[in-house]
Amino acid sequence: MRSYILAFLHCLIAVSVLAQTSSTIPAPPDVAAPPADATKLASGLATKVIKTGAGKDRPAKDDVVTVHYTGWKTDGAMFDSSVARKTPSSFAVGRVIAGFSEGLQLMTIGETRRLWIPESLAYKGQREPKGMLVFDVELLGIPSRAPADVKSPPADAIKTASGLVYKVLQPGINAKHPRATSQVTVHYTGWTMDGKMFDSSVVQGRPATFSLDGVIAGWTEGLQLMAEGGKTRFWIPAKLAYEGQPSRPQGMLVFDVELIKIE
């Protein structure tokens, strides 16, 4: 738990503090002030959609999002960028500066939006960078949101003799499968049946590496069905999960797992 919290806080810091980056992203031509076609909200935040997203799903204040972003001061000086670091950032919508939080809640997945955030919705003059800040933000995903089929496997899901149910979301890039004792590196997110996320390497910002003989039975069985590069959704019954461990999530659990590498 401690490592999860530290990793999560590290992701939050990436948005809220100055960062050293290896390259500079040029500022947009309208960095000094919102253009006439920008929308100004009652709070003082000004926004403009640069690229439209897909669907209607928007993050709420208690959601976790994964984004790419770049931030500039109004003189065009870049002060932070996940794009320059080539690593997306994940953080809680309600744990960043007010203008960033408000802007995110307007976005759909795949959308890129420019935000002109007044000082009153940023750092309020209490720390650098001061003044109005400008961000280009791309919403890559909402990992805290459960899939639509979290409560019940779809008709095309496959059920094994043990009771494990799975559906391949993305085929692997080769035919290499792990064994029951293999060490693997994965990205994963887990939800309870009511759609509550309880763990995620995506949110932590780094993949997890472990031996398949040291995890819950549903994972040991399920990962052996996957090939490197593949992504699968698992519905793991309680008997193959944490049954008898009251400190852990109970009942059927749902995981999206990406098998990055067999070590």
Secondary structure as GFF3:
##gff-version 3
##sequence-region A 1 263
A	DSSP	alpha_helix	2	16	.	.	.	ID=ss1
A	DSSP	beta_strand	39	40	.	.	.	ID=ss2
A	DSSP	beta_strand	46	51	.	.	.	ID=ss3
A	DSSP	beta_strand	64	73	.	.	.	ID=ss4
A	DSSP	beta_strand	78	81	.	.	.	ID=ss5
A	DSSP	alpha_helix	82	85	.	.	.	ID=ss6
A	DSSP	beta_strand	89	92	.	.	.	ID=ss7
A	DSSP	three_ten_helix	93	95	.	.	.	ID=ss8
A	DSSP	alpha_helix	98	104	.	.	.	ID=ss9
A	DSSP	beta_strand	112	117	.	.	.	ID=ss10
A	DSSP	three_ten_helix	119	121	.	.	.	ID=ss11
A	DSSP	beta_strand	133	141	.	.	.	ID=ss12
A	DSSP	beta_strand	158	159	.	.	.	ID=ss13
A	DSSP	beta_strand	165	170	.	.	.	ID=ss14
A	DSSP	beta_strand	183	192	.	.	.	ID=ss15
A	DSSP	beta_strand	197	200	.	.	.	ID=ss16
A	DSSP	alpha_helix	201	204	.	.	.	ID=ss17
A	DSSP	beta_strand	208	211	.	.	.	ID=ss18
A	DSSP	three_ten_helix	212	214	.	.	.	ID=ss19
A	DSSP	alpha_helix	217	223	.	.	.	ID=ss20
A	DSSP	beta_strand	231	236	.	.	.	ID=ss21
A	DSSP	three_ten_helix	238	240	.	.	.	ID=ss22
A	DSSP	beta_strand	253	262	.	.	.	ID=ss23
###
